Amino acid sequence: MTYQLQPIPAQFVGQAWKEGAHMLAKACDASGGEITGDQLKMLLARGERQLLRITQDGACVGWATIRIDQLPNVRVLHVCSLYAPGNHFVGCFEPLKALAVANGCEEMRCCAGAAQQRLYQRTLPWETLHTTLRVTL
């Protein structure tokens, strides 16, 4: 079972959205309301994030959005949203890691709720960096 990441150029986000990338809205719903699916589509179409089709042996099994952050002391591939049901998120870890290395990144990061954090850390080498808390005013 070979997983591959296929970058979708910004001009083809609308087409990819019709082909299934709209499912990333479910990942947005789980993000605590920081971004909606429509807002994500706009960021992708403007080139502010990169859309990736996740395939396994040629069949689409999920979608992800990433961005490269150049922080003061480290270059990071940040997985902004991920929709890969059926444990496919485990299979796409190595291709994401390879993409990070190919882009000069020293780390990969993602934000996750408590349930996703437990799931990711149970099966992959993610470690907790910090916890973000909020209060609604």
C-alpha positions, 0 to 999 in steps of 0.5 A: 500500500503506497501513499502519495501526496498530490499537490493541487495548484491554487487555480484547481482548488474549485475542481478539487473541492467538487472531487472531495476536498470539500470534506476538509470542512469536517476538519474545520468543524473540529477545529473549534470554529477558527475557520470554516470550510468556505474560508479554507477554500478561499485561503487555498484559492489565494495560495495562502495554504497548499492543498494535497490529495492523499492517494493510496495505490492511485485512489483518493483516500483523503485531503490535507492542507499545509503551510510552511512556516519559517519561524525565527529558529526553525522551519516547520511544515504545519498540517493545518487540516486533515481529512483521511478517515479509516486510519489513512492519516497513519499512512500519509505520515511518511509522505508528509515527513518526506515533503517537509524534508524536501522543503527544508523543514526541521519539524512538522507540527499540527494542532489537535483536539484532545481526542485527535491528540491521543489518537495521533500519539498512540500511533505516530511519534507526535509529541506535545509541544504546548497547549493552547487555551482560550476564553471567549469574551 
